Amino acid sequence: MTSHIATTASYDQLPVIDLSAADRGPRSRELLHAQLHSAAHDVGFFQLVGHGVTRAETDALITAMRAFFELPEADRLALDNVNSPHFRGYTRTGDERTGGARDWRDQLDIGAERPARVPGPGEPPYWWLQGPNQWPAALPELRTTALAWIERLSAVARRLLHELLTAIGAPADFYDPLFGERAHPHLKLVRYPGSAGDGADQGVGAHKDYGFLTLLLQDTVGGLQVQREDGRFHEVPPLADAFVVNLGELLEVATDGYLLATNHRVVSPAGATERFSIPFFYNPRLDGKVAPLPFPGATRAPGITTDPTNPLFAEYGYNELKGKLRAHPLVAERHHASLLTPA
């Protein structure tokens, strides 16, 4: 039986996907796949429910995150990412850039806990992205909670990717060799402190993510906007207990543009209103090379986005390094001046 899905664009809400439908029998899973296919091919964004992450798990991370941002500024600045050649640690408000403009937010960047790897002669420079995190001595529970979240959401994202690939007729496990123990997941704890004093409203500028999938936990304040088919940016209303999911550039590369990596941004909340968000990025190994995905729709793929200012690389590490050097100019200038393109 063919499932009929409405194709009329609605900008009041993103598609809502219930991942637990995969466990409710063949017909429910068939409908799930039809919905996933449509959301990933037509929009590149959706809201994910039925993911199995409990309210207790979510509350534990939110509590630890708020405690971090309530630490004295000196404690946070002790973790300044300018001290990390691996782009880990705390970024002060205004120090990150998107599209060349400052982002009005502060954040803590966390990845898999691994020893530093300094690239040897002839090795790709993206190995600088592997290294230890910086943790606040006054908040030891943050390390435990954040690393547990990375592991938990990696499992959710892996399952979601399997269902998505199945939905478009591809082998579910095609990209499994790119992940495993050497995957390069990334977690951000982000605070938007309200509007900048000069009236600038860029919480974070329009951009696409580097990897396969992003699962975002946002609070109730709002401000996330997604560029839809009409070319305009539309609000993503918060949905209780849902993750906002978007596809990264690697899935666009893998499918030659059949699946969309979509521009999105955050407009700062008004006045002194704080907004908190927790994006998790499901990324493969740094040296993972994304082979073209075999699937029936490949012959109808439109090709990847052509943007001379944002080249897309099939080798993941180069994709992320490109973004990090642009987003964190202070880290880049201090540790990686030789990798910067002369003006």
C-alpha positions as CSV (number, residue, x, y, z in Angstrom):
1,M,0.0,0.0,0.0
2,T,1.4,3.4,-1.0
3,S,1.3,6.0,1.8
4,H,0.0,9.4,0.7
5,I,1.6,12.4,2.3
6,A,0.6,16.0,2.0
7,T,3.0,18.0,-0.1
8,T,1.6,21.4,0.5
9,A,4.2,23.4,2.4
10,S,3.3,24.4,5.9
11,Y,5.6,26.8,7.8
12,D,3.9,26.7,11.1
13,Q,5.9,23.7,12.2
14,L,8.6,21.3,10.8
15,P,7.6,17.7,10.1
16,V,7.3,15.7,13.3
17,I,8.9,12.2,13.1
18,D,8.2,9.6,15.7
19,L,11.2,7.2,15.7
20,S,9.4,4.7,17.9
21,A,7.1,3.9,15.0
22,A,9.9,1.6,13.8
23,D,9.0,-0.8,16.6
24,R,5.2,-0.9,15.9
25,G,5.0,-3.2,13.0
26,P,5.6,-3.1,9.2
27,R,2.8,-0.6,8.4
28,S,3.9,1.9,11.0
29,R,7.6,1.5,9.9
30,E,6.5,2.0,6.3
31,L,4.8,5.3,7.2
32,L,7.8,6.4,9.2
33,H,10.1,5.8,6.2
34,A,7.7,7.8,3.9
35,Q,7.7,10.7,6.4
36,L,11.5,10.5,6.9
37,H,12.1,10.4,3.1
38,S,9.9,13.5,2.6
39,A,11.4,15.5,5.5
40,A,15.0,14.8,4.5
41,H,14.5,15.3,0.7
42,D,12.2,18.3,0.8
43,V,13.1,20.2,4.0
44,G,16.4,18.9,5.5
45,F,14.9,19.6,9.0
46,F,12.4,17.9,11.3
47,Q,11.4,17.4,14.9
48,L,12.1,14.0,16.4
49,V,10.0,12.4,19.1
50,G,9.8,8.8,20.3
51,H,13.6,8.8,20.6
52,G,13.8,7.1,24.0
53,V,15.8,9.8,25.8
54,T,14.1,10.3,29.2
55,R,13.2,13.5,30.9
56,A,15.6,12.6,33.7
57,E,18.5,12.3,31.3
58,T,17.6,15.7,29.7
59,D,17.1,17.4,33.1
60,A,20.5,16.2,34.3
61,L,22.3,17.8,31.4
62,I,20.3,21.0,31.6
63,T,21.0,21.3,35.3
64,A,24.7,20.8,34.7
65,M,24.7,23.3,31.8
66,R,23.0,26.0,33.8
67,A,25.4,25.4,36.7
68,F,28.3,25.9,34.3
69,F,27.0,29.3,33.0
70,E,26.4,30.4,36.6
71,L,30.1,29.8,37.5
72,P,32.1,33.0,38.1
73,E,33.5,34.4,34.9
74,A,37.0,33.6,36.0
75,D,36.2,29.9,36.2
76,R,34.7,29.9,32.7
77,L,37.6,31.9,31.2
78,A,40.0,29.3,32.8
79,L,38.7,27.0,30.0
80,D,39.1,29.6,27.2
81,N,39.3,27.7,23.9
82,V,42.1,30.1,22.8
83,N,44.3,27.9,25.0
84,S,43.3,24.7,23.0
85,P,44.7,24.0,19.6
86,H,41.9,21.4,19.3
87,F,39.1,24.1,19.5
88,R,37.8,22.7,22.8
89,G,36.6,24.7,25.7
90,Y,34.8,28.0,26.5
91,T,34.1,30.7,23.9
92,R,33.3,34.1,25.2
93,T,30.3,36.1,23.9
94,G,31.2,37.6,20.6
95,D,34.4,35.6,19.9
96,E,32.8,33.2,17.5
97,R,32.1,34.1,13.9
98,T,29.6,33.0,11.3
99,G,29.7,34.4,7.8
100,G,32.3,36.8,9.0
101,A,30.0,38.4,11.6
102,R,30.2,37.9,15.4
103,D,27.8,35.5,17.1
104,W,26.2,36.9,20.2
105,R,26.4,33.8,22.5
106,D,28.9,32.0,24.7
107,Q,29.4,28.3,24.7
108,L,31.4,25.3,25.8
109,D,32.6,22.9,23.1
110,I,33.0,19.3,24.1
111,G,34.1,16.2,22.0
112,A,35.1,12.7,22.5
113,E,37.7,12.5,25.3
114,R,40.9,11.5,23.6
115,P,44.6,12.4,23.8
116,A,46.0,15.1,21.6
117,R,47.2,14.1,18.2
118,V,49.7,16.5,16.6
119,P,49.8,15.9,12.8
120,G,53.1,14.5,11.7
121,P,54.9,15.4,8.4
122,G,52.6,14.8,5.5
123,E,49.6,14.0,7.7
124,P,46.3,15.9,7.2
125,P,46.1,19.0,9.5
126,Y,42.6,18.0,10.6
127,W,44.2,15.8,13.2
128,W,44.6,18.9,15.3
129,L,40.8,18.6,15.9
130,Q,41.5,15.5,18.1
131,G,42.4,16.3,21.7
132,P,41.3,16.6,25.3
133,N,38.4,18.6,26.6
134,Q,38.6,21.4,29.1
135,W,36.5,20.8,32.2
136,P,35.7,23.2,35.1
137,A,37.3,22.0,38.4
138,A,34.4,23.5,40.4
139,L,31.8,21.3,38.5
140,P,33.1,17.7,38.2
141,E,29.6,16.4,37.4
142,L,29.6,18.3,34.1
143,R,32.2,15.9,32.7
144,T,30.2,12.8,33.6
145,T,26.9,14.2,32.4
146,A,28.2,15.6,29.1
147,L,30.1,12.5,28.1
148,A,27.1,10.3,28.9
149,W,25.0,12.6,26.7
150,I,27.4,12.2,23.8
151,E,27.2,8.4,24.1
152,R,23.4,8.4,24.5
153,L,22.7,10.7,21.5
154,S,25.3,8.8,19.4
155,A,23.1,5.7,19.8
156,V,19.9,7.7,18.9
157,A,21.6,9.2,15.8
158,R,22.9,5.9,14.6
159,R,19.4,4.4,14.8
160,L,17.9,7.4,13.0
161,L,20.6,7.3,10.3
162,H,19.8,3.6,9.7
163,E,16.1,4.4,9.3
164,L,16.8,7.3,7.1
165,L,19.0,5.4,4.7
166,T,16.4,2.6,4.6
167,A,13.7,5.2,3.9
168,I,15.5,6.2,0.6
169,G,16.2,2.6,-0.4
170,A,19.9,2.5,0.6
171,P,21.7,-0.1,2.8
172,A,21.0,0.9,6.4
173,D,24.6,0.1,7.5
174,F,26.4,1.6,4.5
175,Y,28.2,4.2,6.6
176,D,28.8,2.2,9.8
177,P,32.5,1.8,9.1
178,L,32.9,5.6,9.3
179,F,31.7,5.7,12.9
180,G,32.4,3.2,15.7
181,E,35.1,3.9,18.3
182,R,36.9,6.5,16.2
183,A,33.9,8.7,15.4
184,H,34.2,12.4,16.1
185,P,31.0,13.5,17.9
186,H,30.7,17.1,19.1
187,L,28.5,18.7,21.8
188,K,27.9,22.4,22.4
189,L,26.4,23.9,25.6
190,V,25.2,27.3,24.4
191,R,23.8,30.4,26.1
192,Y,22.4,33.3,24.2
193,P,22.4,36.2,26.7
194,G,19.9,38.4,24.9
195,S,20.3,41.1,22.3
196,A,23.7,42.8,21.9
197,G,24.0,46.4,23.2
198,D,24.6,47.7,19.7
199,G,21.3,46.2,18.4
200,A,22.8,43.3,16.5
201,D,20.5,40.4,16.6
202,Q,22.7,37.6,15.2
203,G,22.7,34.9,17.9
204,V,24.4,32.7,15.3
205,G,24.4,33.5,11.6
206,A,23.0,31.4,8.7
207,H,25.0,28.3,8.2
208,K,24.9,24.6,7.5
209,D,26.4,21.9,9.7
210,Y,29.5,19.9,8.7
211,G,28.7,16.3,9.4
212,F,25.9,13.7,9.1
213,L,23.1,14.6,11.6
214,T,22.5,17.3,14.2
215,L,20.2,16.7,17.2
216,L,19.3,19.9,19.0
217,L,17.7,20.3,22.4
218,Q,16.2,23.8,22.6
219,D,14.5,25.5,25.5
220,T,11.1,27.3,25.3
221,V,12.4,30.7,24.4
222,G,12.6,30.2,20.6
223,G,14.7,32.0,18.0
224,L,15.8,29.1,15.8
225,Q,15.0,29.8,12.2
226,V,15.2,27.5,9.2
227,Q,15.3,28.5,5.5
228,R,12.4,26.8,3.8
229,E,11.5,26.3,0.1
230,D,10.3,29.9,-0.3
231,G,13.8,31.1,0.5
232,R,12.7,32.8,3.7
233,F,13.8,32.0,7.3
234,H,10.9,30.6,9.4
235,E,10.7,30.1,13.1
236,V,11.0,26.6,14.6
237,P,8.5,26.7,17.5
238,P,9.8,24.6,20.5
239,L,8.2,21.2,20.9
240,A,8.3,19.6,24.3
241,D,10.6,16.5,24.6
242,A,11.6,16.8,20.9
243,F,15.0,17.1,19.2
244,V,15.2,19.4,16.2
245,V,17.1,17.4,13.6
246,N,18.9,18.7,10.6
247,L,21.0,17.0,8.0
248,G,24.7,18.0,7.6
249,E,26.8,18.7,4.5
250,L,28.1,15.1,4.4
251,L,24.7,13.7,3.7
252,E,24.3,16.2,0.9
253,V,27.6,15.1,-0.5
254,A,26.8,11.4,0.0
255,T,23.6,11.7,-2.0
256,D,24.7,14.3,-4.6
257,G,22.2,16.8,-3.3
258,Y,19.2,14.4,-3.0
259,L,19.2,15.0,0.7
260,L,19.4,18.6,1.9
261,A,21.7,20.3,4.2
262,T,19.7,23.4,5.1
263,N,20.7,26.9,6.1
264,H,19.6,27.8,9.6
265,R,20.3,30.6,12.1
266,V,19.3,31.9,15.6
267,V,18.0,35.4,16.2
268,S,18.9,36.6,19.7
269,P,16.1,36.8,22.2
270,A,14.8,40.3,23.0
271,G,16.3,42.4,25.8
272,A,18.1,40.5,28.5
273,T,16.2,37.2,28.0
274,E,18.5,34.2,28.1
275,R,18.1,31.3,25.7
276,F,19.8,27.9,26.2
277,S,20.4,25.3,23.5
278,I,22.3,22.0,23.3
279,P,23.2,20.9,19.8
280,F,24.8,17.4,19.3
281,F,26.6,16.7,16.1
282,Y,26.8,13.1,14.9
283,N,30.1,13.1,13.0
284,P,32.2,10.3,11.5
285,R,35.9,9.7,11.9
286,L,38.1,12.6,11.0
287,D,39.7,10.5,8.2
288,G,36.4,9.0,7.1
289,K,35.8,9.4,3.4
290,V,32.2,9.5,2.4
291,A,31.6,7.3,-0.6
292,P,28.5,8.0,-2.9
293,L,25.5,6.3,-1.4
294,P,23.8,3.7,-3.6
295,F,20.1,4.3,-3.7
296,P,17.3,4.4,-6.3
297,G,16.9,8.1,-6.3
298,A,20.5,8.8,-7.2
299,T,19.7,9.3,-10.8
300,R,17.4,12.2,-9.8
301,A,19.9,13.9,-7.6
302,P,20.3,17.6,-8.4
303,G,24.0,17.8,-7.4
304,I,25.5,19.4,-4.3
305,T,25.3,23.0,-3.5
306,T,27.9,25.1,-5.4
307,D,29.2,27.9,-3.2
308,P,32.8,29.0,-3.9
309,T,33.0,30.4,-0.4
310,N,32.0,27.0,1.2
311,P,33.6,24.1,-0.6
312,L,32.3,20.7,0.5
313,F,34.7,17.9,1.2
314,A,34.0,14.2,1.2
315,E,36.8,13.6,3.8
316,Y,35.1,14.7,7.0
317,G,38.1,16.2,8.8
318,Y,38.7,18.8,6.0
319,N,35.0,19.8,6.2
320,E,35.2,20.4,10.0
321,L,38.6,22.1,9.9
322,K,37.4,24.5,7.3
323,G,34.5,25.5,9.6
324,K,36.6,25.7,12.8
325,L,39.2,28.0,11.3
326,R,36.5,30.4,10.2
327,A,34.4,30.3,13.3
328,H,37.2,30.7,15.8
329,P,39.7,33.2,14.4
330,L,41.4,33.7,17.8
331,V,42.2,30.0,18.1
332,A,43.2,29.9,14.4
333,E,45.6,32.8,14.6
334,R,47.2,31.6,17.8
335,H,47.7,27.9,16.9
336,H,47.1,27.5,13.2
337,A,48.4,30.6,11.4
338,S,50.0,28.4,8.7
339,L,46.6,27.0,7.8
340,L,45.0,30.3,7.2
341,T,44.5,31.6,3.6
342,P,46.4,34.9,3.1
343,A,44.0,37.9,2.7
